[in-house]
Amino acid sequence: MMSDPHDLARAFTRTFAHVEYCLKRSGYLRPKRDVAEADWDAFARDLGPAFFKAMIDKEIAKTLIGEPPRRLLADLRWSPEIPTPLTNVHSLIIEGVCRVRNSYHHGEKFVGGPEGQYDRDRVLVAEAHAVLDEAVAWSHLIKN
């Protein structure tokens, strides 16, 4: 029997929230803000190109990298119509991991869509979680 995909997504969002907490307390703060916001751009930059290559070599994010999640536009169309593969660590973290989290958080995962979308959502969540776990280990962000 297939497990509830929301359990998978909730585990991912718990990890994401904890990583965001750790980013802020490790100095990864978006500059010139009145509120503390995690600087995912700086974190991605510090992971560096070798991290992106490692994710490709490990083959843990084939869909996330090869057919990344799209953005929902104001007219409720998904953009781009046909996504292009991610090509660097910044796009993997921002357009991959963060976008999957945002899509789930805002109710756009596991709600139907074209044939195969439900399974695709499950794969994207699992791969985004795997990449996030790898990023934490790579960066030594969380000591324990």
N, CA, C and O atoms as a MOPAC input file, in Angstrom:
PM7 MOZYME 1SCF
protein

 N      0.84200 1    -1.18900 1     0.00000 1
 C      0.00000 1     0.00000 1     0.00000 1
 C      0.88600 1     1.25200 1     0.00000 1
 O      1.90700 1     1.30800 1     0.68600 1
 N      0.47900 1     2.23300 1    -0.77200 1
 C      1.24400 1     3.47200 1    -0.89800 1
 C      1.04500 1     4.33200 1     0.34500 1
 O     -0.08400 1     4.52500 1     0.79600 1
 N      2.13100 1     4.84500 1     0.89500 1
 C      2.03800 1     5.70000 1     2.07900 1
 C      1.47300 1     7.06800 1     1.70000 1
 O      1.48700 1     7.46500 1     0.53500 1
 N      0.98800 1     7.76300 1     2.69200 1
 C      0.43400 1     9.09900 1     2.49200 1
 C      1.55500 1    10.04300 1     2.06000 1
 O      2.51800 1    10.22400 1     2.80500 1
 N      1.45200 1    10.64800 1     0.87600 1
 C      2.52700 1    11.53000 1     0.41700 1
 C      2.69200 1    12.76500 1     1.29600 1
 O      3.75600 1    13.38300 1     1.31300 1
 N      1.64600 1    13.11800 1     2.01700 1
 C      1.76100 1    14.27700 1     2.90700 1
 C      2.71000 1    13.98600 1     4.06900 1
 O      3.33800 1    14.89900 1     4.60300 1
 N      2.81400 1    12.70300 1     4.46300 1
 C      3.79800 1    12.34400 1     5.49200 1
 C      5.20700 1    12.63000 1     4.98300 1
 O      6.03800 1    13.18100 1     5.70500 1
 N      5.46500 1    12.25200 1     3.74100 1
 C      6.75300 1    12.51600 1     3.09700 1
 C      7.01800 1    14.02300 1     3.04500 1
 O      8.11300 1    14.48400 1     3.36500 1
 N      6.00000 1    14.77700 1     2.63800 1
 C      6.14400 1    16.23000 1     2.51000 1
 C      6.30900 1    16.90600 1     3.86700 1
 O      7.08300 1    17.85300 1     4.00300 1
 N      5.58500 1    16.42100 1     4.86300 1
 C      5.73200 1    17.01100 1     6.20100 1
 C      7.13700 1    16.76900 1     6.75400 1
 O      7.71200 1    17.64700 1     7.39700 1
 N      7.68400 1    15.59200 1     6.50600 1
 C      9.05900 1    15.31700 1     6.94500 1
 C     10.02900 1    16.27300 1     6.25700 1
 O     10.95000 1    16.79300 1     6.88800 1
 N      9.82200 1    16.50100 1     4.96700 1
 C     10.66000 1    17.43800 1     4.21800 1
 C     10.53000 1    18.84800 1     4.78400 1
 O     11.53800 1    19.52000 1     4.99800 1
 N      9.31300 1    19.30100 1     5.02600 1
 C      9.14000 1    20.67600 1     5.50900 1
 C      9.67200 1    20.84800 1     6.93000 1
 O     10.12500 1    21.93300 1     7.29300 1
 N      9.62100 1    19.78000 1     7.74100 1
 C     10.24600 1    19.86300 1     9.07400 1
 C     11.75300 1    20.05900 1     8.93300 1
 O     12.34700 1    20.89500 1     9.61400 1
 N     12.36100 1    19.28100 1     8.04400 1
 C     13.80300 1    19.43100 1     7.81100 1
 C     14.10400 1    20.81700 1     7.26800 1
 O     15.04400 1    21.47000 1     7.72000 1
 N     13.31400 1    21.27200 1     6.30300 1
 C     13.51000 1    22.58700 1     5.69700 1
 C     13.45900 1    23.67700 1     6.77300 1
 O     14.31200 1    24.56400 1     6.80500 1
 N     12.46200 1    23.60700 1     7.64400 1
 C     12.32300 1    24.61400 1     8.70200 1
 C     13.52800 1    24.59200 1     9.63800 1
 O     14.02700 1    25.64400 1    10.03600 1
 N     13.99100 1    23.40200 1     9.98600 1
 C     15.15000 1    23.30200 1    10.87600 1
 C     16.40300 1    23.85700 1    10.19900 1
 O     17.20300 1    24.54300 1    10.83600 1
 N     16.57300 1    23.56300 1     8.92000 1
 C     17.72400 1    24.08900 1     8.18200 1
 C     17.63900 1    25.60700 1     8.10900 1
 O     18.64500 1    26.29500 1     8.28400 1
 N     16.44600 1    26.13100 1     7.85300 1
 C     16.29000 1    27.58600 1     7.79700 1
 C     16.65400 1    28.21700 1     9.14200 1
 O     17.31800 1    29.25300 1     9.18000 1
 N     16.23200 1    27.61000 1    10.22300 1
 C     16.58900 1    28.06700 1    11.57100 1
 C     18.11400 1    28.09000 1    11.72400 1
 O     18.68600 1    29.07700 1    12.18600 1
 N     18.75900 1    26.99300 1    11.33100 1
 C     20.22200 1    26.88900 1    11.45100 1
 C     20.94100 1    27.88000 1    10.54000 1
 O     21.96800 1    28.44200 1    10.92200 1
 N     20.40900 1    28.09700 1     9.34600 1
 C     21.02200 1    29.07500 1     8.43900 1
 C     21.07000 1    30.45000 1     9.09600 1
 O     22.10700 1    31.11200 1     9.09600 1
 N     19.94300 1    30.86900 1     9.65300 1
 C     19.88500 1    32.19800 1    10.26800 1
 C     20.86800 1    32.32000 1    11.42600 1
 O     21.53000 1    33.34700 1    11.58000 1
 N     20.96100 1    31.28500 1    12.22600 1
 C     21.84000 1    31.33500 1    13.38800 1
 C     23.29700 1    31.07000 1    13.05200 1
 O     24.16800 1    31.18800 1    13.91300 1
 N     23.56000 1    30.71500 1    11.81500 1
 C     24.94300 1    30.52200 1    11.34700 1
 C     25.42200 1    31.71000 1    10.52100 1
 O     26.48900 1    31.66200 1     9.90900 1
 N     24.61700 1    32.78700 1    10.51000 1
 C     25.02200 1    33.99400 1     9.80200 1
 C     24.51200 1    34.10800 1     8.38100 1
 O     24.82500 1    35.07900 1     7.69100 1
 N     23.73600 1    33.14200 1     7.93000 1
 C     23.15500 1    33.21900 1     6.58700 1
 C     21.86200 1    34.02700 1     6.66100 1
 O     20.76200 1    33.47300 1     6.66300 1
 N     22.02100 1    35.34700 1     6.72100 1
 C     20.88900 1    36.26000 1     6.80200 1
 C     20.84900 1    37.13700 1     5.56100 1
 O     21.87600 1    37.65400 1     5.12100 1
 N     19.65400 1    37.30200 1     4.99800 1
 C     19.52800 1    38.18600 1     3.84000 1
 C     19.88000 1    39.60200 1     4.27600 1
 O     19.38900 1    40.08400 1     5.29700 1
 N     20.72500 1    40.26100 1     3.50500 1
 C     21.18200 1    41.59900 1     3.90000 1
 C     20.08900 1    42.65600 1     3.76800 1
 O     19.14500 1    42.52900 1     2.98900 1
 N     20.26400 1    43.69300 1     4.56000 1
 C     19.41700 1    44.88900 1     4.49100 1
 C     17.93900 1    44.57600 1     4.70200 1
 O     17.07800 1    45.07500 1     3.97800 1
 N     17.65800 1    43.75100 1     5.69300 1
 C     16.27900 1    43.40300 1     6.04300 1
 C     16.04300 1    43.76400 1     7.50300 1
 O     16.95100 1    43.67900 1     8.33000 1
 N     14.82300 1    44.16600 1     7.80600 1
 C     14.46600 1    44.44700 1     9.19700 1
 C     14.16800 1    43.17000 1     9.96800 1
 O     14.24300 1    43.14200 1    11.19600 1
 N     13.83100 1    42.11800 1     9.23800 1
 C     13.51700 1    40.83700 1     9.87300 1
 C     14.56300 1    39.80800 1     9.46800 1
 O     15.20400 1    39.92800 1     8.42400 1
 N     14.72300 1    38.80500 1    10.30600 1
 C     15.69500 1    37.74100 1    10.01700 1
 C     15.10500 1    36.79500 1     8.97300 1
 O     14.11100 1    36.11700 1     9.22900 1
 N     15.72700 1    36.75700 1     7.80000 1
 C     15.33300 1    35.83800 1     6.73200 1
 C     16.56400 1    35.06200 1     6.30900 1
 O     17.63100 1    35.63700 1     6.09400 1
 N     16.41000 1    33.75300 1     6.19200 1
 C     17.53500 1    32.91600 1     5.77500 1
 C     17.98400 1    33.29900 1     4.37000 1
 O     17.16100 1    33.52500 1     3.48300 1
 N     19.28400 1    33.36700 1     4.18400 1
 C     19.85700 1    33.70700 1     2.87700 1
 C     20.22300 1    32.41900 1     2.13600 1
 O     21.36500 1    31.96100 1     2.17800 1
 N     19.23000 1    31.85200 1     1.46200 1
 C     19.42900 1    30.61900 1     0.69900 1
 C     20.38200 1    30.84700 1    -0.46700 1
 O     21.10100 1    29.93000 1    -0.86400 1
 N     20.39900 1    32.05700 1    -1.02000 1
 C     21.32100 1    32.36900 1    -2.12300 1
 C     22.77000 1    32.22300 1    -1.66300 1
 O     23.58700 1    31.60900 1    -2.34900 1
 N     23.08200 1    32.79000 1    -0.50200 1
 C     24.45100 1    32.70300 1     0.02000 1
 C     24.80100 1    31.26000 1     0.37600 1
 O     25.92600 1    30.81500 1     0.14800 1
 N     23.84300 1    30.54000 1     0.93000 1
 C     24.07700 1    29.13400 1     1.26700 1
 C     24.39900 1    28.33600 1     0.00100 1
 O     25.34000 1    27.54300 1    -0.01400 1
 N     23.62300 1    28.54700 1    -1.04900 1
 C     23.87700 1    27.85200 1    -2.31900 1
 C     25.25500 1    28.21500 1    -2.85700 1
 O     25.99600 1    27.34900 1    -3.32200 1
 N     25.58900 1    29.49100 1    -2.79100 1
 C     26.90000 1    29.94300 1    -3.27600 1
 C     28.02600 1    29.24400 1    -2.50800 1
 O     29.01600 1    28.81800 1    -3.10200 1
 N     27.86900 1    29.13000 1    -1.19600 1
 C     28.90300 1    28.49100 1    -0.38600 1
 C     28.98300 1    26.98000 1    -0.61600 1
 O     30.04900 1    26.38800 1    -0.45100 1
 N     27.87800 1    26.35600 1    -0.99100 1
 C     27.93400 1    24.92800 1    -1.32800 1
 C     28.83900 1    24.71700 1    -2.53800 1
 O     29.61700 1    23.76400 1    -2.58900 1
 N     28.72400 1    25.61600 1    -3.50600 1
 C     29.62600 1    25.62300 1    -4.64800 1
 C     29.31100 1    24.60900 1    -5.73300 1
 O     28.48400 1    23.71500 1    -5.55200 1
 N     29.98900 1    24.76600 1    -6.86900 1
 C     29.76400 1    23.90700 1    -8.03400 1
 C     30.04000 1    22.42900 1    -7.76500 1
 O     29.41200 1    21.56200 1    -8.37100 1
 N     30.96800 1    22.13900 1    -6.86800 1
 C     31.28300 1    20.73400 1    -6.57300 1
 C     30.07500 1    20.01800 1    -5.96300 1
 O     29.88800 1    18.82000 1    -6.18000 1
 N     29.26200 1    20.74600 1    -5.20600 1
 C     28.06200 1    20.14100 1    -4.62900 1
 C     27.09200 1    19.75100 1    -5.73700 1
 O     26.53800 1    18.65200 1    -5.71900 1
 N     26.88500 1    20.63900 1    -6.69400 1
 C     25.97800 1    20.33100 1    -7.80400 1
 C     26.46500 1    19.09500 1    -8.55500 1
 O     25.67500 1    18.20800 1    -8.87600 1
 N     27.74700 1    19.04100 1    -8.83000 1
 C     28.31500 1    17.88300 1    -9.52600 1
 C     28.10400 1    16.61300 1    -8.71000 1
 O     27.78000 1    15.56300 1    -9.26600 1
 N     28.28600 1    16.70200 1    -7.40600 1
 C     28.08600 1    15.53700 1    -6.54000 1
 C     26.63900 1    15.04700 1    -6.59200 1
 O     26.39500 1    13.84100 1    -6.57500 1
 N     25.68200 1    15.97000 1    -6.65500 1
 C     24.27600 1    15.56600 1    -6.72000 1
 C     23.98300 1    14.85800 1    -8.04800 1
 O     23.21300 1    13.89900 1    -8.09200 1
 N     24.59700 1    15.33400 1    -9.10900 1
 C     24.44100 1    14.66100 1   -10.40300 1
 C     25.07900 1    13.28000 1   -10.34800 1
 O     24.47900 1    12.29600 1   -10.78200 1
 N     26.28600 1    13.20700 1    -9.81800 1
 C     27.00000 1    11.93000 1    -9.74300 1
 C     26.26600 1    10.91400 1    -8.86900 1
 O     26.26400 1     9.72300 1    -9.18300 1
 N     25.64800 1    11.36200 1    -7.78600 1
 C     24.92800 1    10.45700 1    -6.88100 1
 C     23.56500 1    10.04000 1    -7.43500 1
 O     22.96700 1     9.07200 1    -6.96400 1
 N     23.08000 1    10.77400 1    -8.43300 1
 C     21.79300 1    10.48100 1    -9.08200 1
 C     20.62500 1    10.44800 1    -8.09400 1
 O     19.73400 1     9.60700 1    -8.20900 1
 N     20.63300 1    11.35200 1    -7.13800 1
 C     19.54600 1    11.38300 1    -6.15300 1
 C     18.49000 1    12.43400 1    -6.47600 1
 O     17.49800 1    12.56200 1    -5.75800 1
 N     18.70000 1    13.18700 1    -7.55500 1
 C     17.75700 1    14.25900 1    -7.88400 1
 C     17.54400 1    14.34600 1    -9.39300 1
 O     17.54800 1    15.43400 1    -9.96900 1
 N     17.35900 1    13.19800 1   -10.02100 1
 C     17.24900 1    13.17400 1   -11.48300 1
 C     16.06500 1    13.99800 1   -11.99500 1
 O     16.20400 1    14.75400 1   -12.95600 1
 N     14.91400 1    13.85400 1   -11.36100 1
 C     13.73900 1    14.61200 1   -11.79500 1
 C     13.86200 1    16.07100 1   -11.38100 1
 O     13.57400 1    16.96700 1   -12.17400 1
 N     14.28400 1    16.31300 1   -10.15600 1
 C     14.42500 1    17.68200 1    -9.65500 1
 C     15.35400 1    18.49500 1   -10.55200 1
 O     15.09200 1    19.66700 1   -10.82100 1
 N     16.43400 1    17.87700 1   -11.01300 1
 C     17.39000 1    18.56500 1   -11.88000 1
 C     16.94100 1    18.53800 1   -13.33900 1
 O     17.00500 1    19.55700 1   -14.02600 1
 N     16.49100 1    17.38600 1   -13.81200 1
 C     16.17900 1    17.22000 1   -15.23300 1
 C     14.85100 1    17.79800 1   -15.66900 1
 O     14.72200 1    18.28100 1   -16.79400 1
 N     13.85300 1    17.75400 1   -14.78500 1
 C     12.51900 1    18.29400 1   -15.06500 1
 C     12.04500 1    19.04700 1   -13.82800 1
 O     11.11800 1    18.60800 1   -13.14800 1
 N     12.67900 1    20.17800 1   -13.53700 1
 C     12.43100 1    20.87700 1   -12.26800 1
 C     10.99900 1    21.38800 1   -12.12700 1
 O     10.26300 1    21.50600 1   -13.10700 1
 N     10.62400 1    21.68700 1   -10.88800 1
 C      9.28800 1    22.22900 1   -10.64500 1
 C      9.12900 1    23.59100 1   -11.31400 1
 O     10.09000 1    24.33300 1   -11.51600 1
 N      7.88600 1    23.88300 1   -11.64600 1
 C      7.59400 1    25.15900 1   -12.30400 1
 C      6.95500 1    26.12000 1   -11.30700 1
 O      6.61000 1    25.73700 1   -10.18900 1
 N      6.80200 1    27.37500 1   -11.72900 1
 C      6.17400 1    28.40300 1   -10.88800 1
 C      4.73400 1    28.59800 1   -11.32600 1
 O      4.42900 1    28.56800 1   -12.51800 1
 N      3.84900 1    28.79700 1   -10.35800 1
 C      2.46200 1    29.11100 1   -10.64900 1
 C      2.33900 1    30.62600 1   -10.78200 1
 O      2.63000 1    31.36900 1    -9.84500 1
 N      1.90800 1    31.06600 1   -11.94600 1
 C      1.79000 1    32.49800 1   -12.22400 1
 C      0.43800 1    33.03600 1   -11.76500 1
 O     -0.45500 1    32.26600 1   -11.40900 1
 N      0.29100 1    34.35300 1   -11.77400 1
 C     -0.92900 1    35.01000 1   -11.31200 1
 C     -2.15700 1    34.59400 1   -12.12000 1
 O     -3.27300 1    34.61300 1   -11.60200 1
 N     -1.95900 1    34.21700 1   -13.38700 1
 C     -3.09500 1    33.77000 1   -14.20300 1
 C     -3.35000 1    32.26700 1   -14.04400 1
 O     -4.12000 1    31.67500 1   -14.80000 1
 N     -2.68600 1    31.65700 1   -13.04300 1
 C     -2.81900 1    30.24700 1   -12.69000 1
 C     -2.29700 1    29.29600 1   -13.76700 1
 O     -2.72900 1    28.14700 1   -13.85700 1
 N     -1.37500 1    29.78500 1   -14.57100 1
 C     -0.64200 1    28.91800 1   -15.50600 1
 C      0.69200 1    28.58200 1   -14.87000 1
 O      1.26900 1    29.38000 1   -14.13100 1
 N      1.17200 1    27.38000 1   -15.17300 1
 C      2.49200 1    26.97900 1   -14.69900 1
 C      3.53200 1    27.42300 1   -15.70400 1
 O      3.34200 1    27.28300 1   -16.91200 1
 N      4.63300 1    27.95900 1   -15.20300 1
 C      5.68400 1    28.46900 1   -16.07500 1
 C      7.03600 1    27.93600 1   -15.61400 1
 O      7.29700 1    27.82900 1   -14.41600 1
 N      7.88200 1    27.60600 1   -16.56900 1
 C      7.62300 1    27.55600 1   -18.00300 1
 C      6.79400 1    26.31800 1   -18.35200 1
 O      6.72200 1    25.36600 1   -17.57500 1
 N      6.17600 1    26.34800 1   -19.52200 1
 C      5.34900 1    25.22000 1   -19.93800 1
 C      6.16900 1    23.93400 1   -19.95300 1
 O      5.72200 1    22.89200 1   -19.47400 1
 N      7.36300 1    24.02500 1   -20.50400 1
 C      8.29300 1    22.89400 1   -20.51100 1
 C      9.55500 1    23.34500 1   -19.78400 1
 O     10.32300 1    24.14800 1   -20.31500 1
 N      9.77500 1    22.83500 1   -18.57400 1
 C     10.93800 1    23.28700 1   -17.80300 1
 C     12.25400 1    22.80300 1   -18.40700 1
 O     12.33700 1    21.70900 1   -18.96500 1
 N     13.26400 1    23.63600 1   -18.28400 1
 C     14.59900 1    23.24700 1   -18.74300 1
 C     15.39300 1    22.74600 1   -17.54100 1
 O     15.17100 1    23.19800 1   -16.41800 1
 N     16.30600 1    21.82700 1   -17.76900 1
 C     17.08100 1    21.27200 1   -16.65800 1
 C     17.85500 1    22.34600 1   -15.89000 1
 O     18.28400 1    23.35400 1   -16.45100 1
 N     18.01500 1    22.10100 1   -14.61100 1
 C     18.81800 1    22.97900 1   -13.76500 1
 C     20.28800 1    22.74900 1   -14.09500 1
 O     20.69700 1    21.62600 1   -14.39100 1
 N     21.07500 1    23.81700 1   -14.04300 1
 C     22.46300 1    23.71300 1   -14.50900 1
 C     23.51300 1    24.10300 1   -13.47600 1
 O     24.71100 1    24.04500 1   -13.75400 1
 N     23.06500 1    24.50100 1   -12.27800 1
 C     24.05500 1    24.91200 1   -11.27600 1
 C     23.47700 1    24.77500 1    -9.87100 1
 O     22.28500 1    24.52800 1    -9.68800 1
 N     24.34500 1    24.93900 1    -8.89900 1
 C     23.95200 1    24.73900 1    -7.50600 1
 C     22.90900 1    25.76100 1    -7.06500 1
 O     22.00300 1    25.41700 1    -6.30600 1
 N     23.01200 1    26.99200 1    -7.51400 1
 C     22.03500 1    28.01100 1    -7.13300 1
 C     20.63900 1    27.62200 1    -7.60300 1
 O     19.68300 1    27.68400 1    -6.83100 1
 N     20.52100 1    27.22400 1    -8.85800 1
 C     19.20100 1    26.84400 1    -9.35800 1
 C     18.69500 1    25.58600 1    -8.65800 1
 O     17.49200 1    25.45400 1    -8.43500 1
 N     19.57900 1    24.66900 1    -8.31100 1
 C     19.15800 1    23.45800 1    -7.60000 1
 C     18.54800 1    23.80800 1    -6.24200 1
 O     17.50500 1    23.27000 1    -5.87000 1
 N     19.19000 1    24.69500 1    -5.51400 1
 C     18.68400 1    25.06400 1    -4.18800 1
 C     17.45100 1    25.96400 1    -4.29500 1
 O     16.44300 1    25.70200 1    -3.64000 1
 N     17.51500 1    27.00500 1    -5.10000 1
 C     16.42500 1    27.98800 1    -5.15700 1
 C     15.25200 1    27.49900 1    -6.00200 1
 O     14.11200 1    27.49600 1    -5.53700 1
 N     15.52400 1    27.08700 1    -7.23900 1
 C     14.45200 1    26.67600 1    -8.15000 1
 C     14.04800 1    25.22200 1    -7.95400 1
 O     13.02300 1    24.78000 1    -8.47300 1
 N     14.85100 1    24.48600 1    -7.21100 1
 C     14.54600 1    23.09300 1    -6.92300 1
 C     14.01000 1    22.93500 1    -5.51300 1
 O     12.79900 1    22.86100 1    -5.30700 1
 N     14.90700 1    22.88200 1    -4.54800 1
 C     14.54500 1    22.59500 1    -3.15500 1
 C     13.55100 1    23.62500 1    -2.59900 1
 O     12.49800 1    23.24900 1    -2.08500 1
 N     13.87800 1    24.90900 1    -2.69900 1
 C     12.99700 1    25.94100 1    -2.12800 1
 C     11.64900 1    25.99600 1    -2.84400 1
 O     10.61800 1    26.20600 1    -2.20400 1
 N     11.64800 1    25.81200 1    -4.14900 1
 C     10.38400 1    25.86300 1    -4.89000 1
 C      9.48400 1    24.68400 1    -4.52800 1
 O      8.27000 1    24.85300 1    -4.41500 1
 N     10.05000 1    23.50900 1    -4.34600 1
 C      9.23800 1    22.35900 1    -3.93300 1
 C      8.62100 1    22.63600 1    -2.56400 1
 O      7.43600 1    22.38100 1    -2.34800 1
 N      9.41800 1    23.15300 1    -1.65300 1
 C      8.89500 1    23.48100 1    -0.32200 1
 C      7.78300 1    24.51200 1    -0.42600 1
 O      6.72900 1    24.34900 1     0.18800 1
 N      8.00300 1    25.56600 1    -1.19300 1
 C      6.99700 1    26.61900 1    -1.32100 1
 C      5.71900 1    26.09000 1    -1.96400 1
 O      4.61900 1    26.43400 1    -1.53100 1
 N      5.85600 1    25.26400 1    -2.98400 1
 C      4.67700 1    24.70100 1    -3.64900 1
 C      3.85500 1    23.85700 1    -2.68100 1
 O      2.62700 1    23.94700 1    -2.66400 1
 N      4.52400 1    23.04400 1    -1.88000 1
 C      3.78400 1    22.23200 1    -0.90800 1
 C      3.16200 1    23.12900 1     0.16700 1
 O      1.98500 1    22.99000 1     0.49800 1
 N      3.95000 1    24.03000 1     0.69300 1
 C      3.48600 1    24.91200 1     1.76700 1
 C      2.25700 1    25.71600 1     1.34500 1
 O      1.37900 1    25.98400 1     2.16500 1
 N      2.19100 1    26.09600 1     0.08500 1
 C      1.08600 1    26.91600 1    -0.41300 1
 C      0.00500 1    26.09100 1    -1.10400 1
 O     -0.83300 1    26.63200 1    -1.82500 1
 N      0.03100 1    24.77100 1    -0.87700 1
 C     -1.08200 1    23.92400 1    -1.30000 1
 C     -1.06600 1    23.43300 1    -2.73000 1
 O     -2.10400 1    23.00700 1    -3.23500 1
 N      0.06900 1    23.47600 1    -3.40000 1
 C      0.11800 1    23.11200 1    -4.81800 1
 C      0.69900 1    21.72400 1    -5.09200 1
 O      1.01000 1    21.40700 1    -6.24000 1
 N      0.84900 1    20.90300 1    -4.07500 1
 C      1.32800 1    19.53400 1    -4.27300 1
 C      0.22900 1    18.55900 1    -3.86500 1
 O     -0.52100 1    18.81100 1    -2.92300 1
 N      0.14400 1    17.45100 1    -4.58100 1
 C     -0.78900 1    16.35800 1    -4.29700 1
 C     -2.24300 1    16.80300 1    -4.40500 1
 O     -3.08600 1    16.40700 1    -3.60000 1
 N     -2.52500 1    17.62300 1    -5.40000 1
 C     -3.89600 1    18.10700 1    -5.60500 1
 C     -4.42500 1    17.76600 1    -6.99400 1
 O     -5.42600 1    18.33300 1    -7.43200 1
 N     -3.77400 1    16.86200 1    -7.67400 1
 C     -4.24100 1    16.47900 1    -9.00300 1
 C     -3.40600 1    17.11300 1   -10.08700 1
 O     -2.21800 1    17.38300 1    -9.90700 1
 N     -4.04400 1    17.34400 1   -11.21400 1
 C     -3.32600 1    17.88200 1   -12.36100 1
 C     -3.28000 1    16.85000 1   -13.46500 1
 O     -4.04600 1    15.88600 1   -13.45400 1
 N     -2.39200 1    17.04600 1   -14.41300 1
 C     -2.31800 1    16.10600 1   -15.52800 1
 C     -1.91600 1    14.70500 1   -15.05900 1
 O     -1.39300 1    14.52800 1   -13.95900 1
 N     -2.16900 1    13.73100 1   -15.90600 1
 C     -1.81000 1    12.33800 1   -15.60900 1
 C     -0.36100 1    12.25400 1   -15.14700 1
 O      0.53500 1    12.79900 1   -15.79100 1
 N     -0.13600 1    11.57600 1   -14.04200 1
 C      1.21000 1    11.40100 1   -13.52400 1
 C      1.68500 1    12.49300 1   -12.58900 1
 O      2.76400 1    12.37000 1   -12.00900 1
 N      0.91300 1    13.56000 1   -12.42300 1
 C      1.36400 1    14.68500 1   -11.59600 1
 C      1.51700 1    14.29700 1   -10.12800 1
 O      2.45000 1    14.73300 1    -9.45400 1
 N      0.60400 1    13.48400 1    -9.64800 1
 C      0.64800 1    13.06400 1    -8.24400 1
 C      1.95400 1    12.32700 1    -7.95700 1
 O      2.62400 1    12.60300 1    -6.96200 1
 N      2.31000 1    11.39300 1    -8.83000 1
 C      3.56600 1    10.65600 1    -8.66400 1
 C      4.76800 1    11.58100 1    -8.81500 1
 O      5.75600 1    11.44800 1    -8.09300 1
 N      4.68000 1    12.51400 1    -9.75200 1
 C      5.76500 1    13.48500 1    -9.94800 1
 C      5.96200 1    14.32400 1    -8.68100 1
 O      7.09400 1    14.57000 1    -8.26600 1
 N      4.86600 1    14.75900 1    -8.07400 1
 C      4.96200 1    15.53100 1    -6.83500 1
 C      5.69400 1    14.73000 1    -5.76200 1
 O      6.55000 1    15.26200 1    -5.05600 1
 N      5.35500 1    13.45600 1    -5.64700 1
 C      6.00100 1    12.59300 1    -4.65600 1
 C      7.51100 1    12.51500 1    -4.92100 1
 O      8.31300 1    12.61500 1    -3.99200 1
 N      7.88700 1    12.33800 1    -6.17600 1
 C      9.30600 1    12.25000 1    -6.54600 1
 C     10.01700 1    13.56700 1    -6.25100 1
 O     11.11000 1    13.56800 1    -5.68600 1
 N      9.40500 1    14.68100 1    -6.62700 1
 C     10.03400 1    15.98600 1    -6.39200 1
 C     10.25300 1    16.23900 1    -4.90000 1
 O     11.30600 1    16.74100 1    -4.50400 1
 N      9.27300 1    15.89700 1    -4.07900 1
 C      9.41900 1    16.09400 1    -2.63400 1
 C     10.54200 1    15.21500 1    -2.09200 1
 O     11.38600 1    15.68200 1    -1.32700 1
 N     10.55100 1    13.95500 1    -2.48500 1
 C     11.58500 1    13.03300 1    -1.99800 1
 C     12.97600 1    13.48300 1    -2.43400 1
 O     13.91800 1    13.44500 1    -1.64200 1
 N     13.10900 1    13.90700 1    -3.68300 1
 C     14.41500 1    14.34300 1    -4.17600 1
 C     14.85200 1    15.65500 1    -3.54000 1
 O     16.03000 1    15.82000 1    -3.22200 1
 N     13.92600 1    16.58900 1    -3.34700 1
 C     14.27400 1    17.85200 1    -2.68900 1
 C     14.75600 1    17.58400 1    -1.26600 1
 O     15.70400 1    18.21600 1    -0.79900 1
 N     14.10900 1    16.65300 1    -0.58300 1
 C     14.51800 1    16.30000 1     0.78000 1
 C     15.91000 1    15.67400 1     0.76500 1
 O     16.74500 1    15.99300 1     1.61100 1
 N     16.15800 1    14.79200 1    -0.18800 1
 C     17.47700 1    14.14900 1    -0.28800 1
 C     18.57100 1    15.18300 1    -0.54200 1
 O     19.64000 1    15.11700 1     0.06500 1
 N     18.31100 1    16.13200 1    -1.43200 1
 C     19.29500 1    17.18400 1    -1.72300 1
 C     19.52500 1    18.04700 1    -0.48700 1
 O     20.66500 1    18.39600 1    -0.17900 1
 N     18.46100 1    18.39000 1     0.21800 1
 C     18.60400 1    19.20800 1     1.42300 1
 C     19.43600 1    18.47900 1     2.47900 1
 O     20.30400 1    19.08000 1     3.11200 1
 N     19.17300 1    17.19200 1     2.66500 1
 C     19.98000 1    16.40700 1     3.60800 1
 C     21.44800 1    16.39900 1     3.19200 1
 O     22.33500 1    16.53900 1     4.03400 1
 N     21.70000 1    16.23700 1     1.91300 1
 C     23.07800 1    16.24000 1     1.40500 1
 C     23.73200 1    17.60600 1     1.60600 1
 O     24.91300 1    17.68600 1     1.94700 1
 N     22.97000 1    18.68000 1     1.39700 1
 C     23.51100 1    20.03600 1     1.56800 1
 C     23.91200 1    20.27700 1     3.01900 1
 O     24.94400 1    20.89100 1     3.28900 1
 N     23.10000 1    19.79500 1     3.94500 1
 C     23.41500 1    19.94200 1     5.36800 1
 C     24.70300 1    19.19700 1     5.69400 1
 O     25.58400 1    19.73200 1     6.36700 1
 N     24.80900 1    17.96500 1     5.21800 1
 C     26.01600 1    17.17200 1     5.48500 1
 C     27.24100 1    17.80500 1     4.83200 1
 O     28.31100 1    17.85800 1     5.43800 1
 N     27.09100 1    18.28000 1     3.61200 1
 C     28.18800 1    18.88800 1     2.84900 1
 C     28.71400 1    20.12700 1     3.56000 1
 O     29.92200 1    20.35200 1     3.63400 1
 N     27.79100 1    20.92600 1     4.08100 1
 C     28.15600 1    22.21700 1     4.68000 1
 C     28.48900 1    22.11800 1     6.16500 1
 O     29.02200 1    23.06400 1     6.74500 1
 N     28.18200 1    20.98800 1     6.77800 1
 C     28.34300 1    20.82700 1     8.23200 1
 C     27.53100 1    21.88000 1     8.98200 1
 O     27.92700 1    22.33600 1    10.05400 1
 N     26.38500 1    22.26000 1     8.40200 1
 C     25.54500 1    23.30800 1     8.98400 1
 C     24.99200 1    22.89900 1    10.34800 1
 O     24.96600 1    23.69800 1    11.28300 1
 N     24.55400 1    21.65200 1    10.44800 1
 C     23.96800 1    21.18100 1    11.69500 1
 C     24.96400 1    20.24700 1    12.35800 1
 O     25.31800 1    19.20200 1    11.81100 1
 N     25.40600 1    20.63200 1    13.53200 1
 C     26.42300 1    19.84300 1    14.23300 1
 C     25.79100 1    18.67800 1    14.97900 1
 O     26.41300 1    17.62200 1    15.09500 1
 N     24.60700 1    18.83300 1    15.47300 1
 C     23.80800 1    17.80300 1    16.16500 1
 C     22.59900 1    18.42700 1    16.78600 1
 O     21.80000 1    17.73300 1    17.41300 1

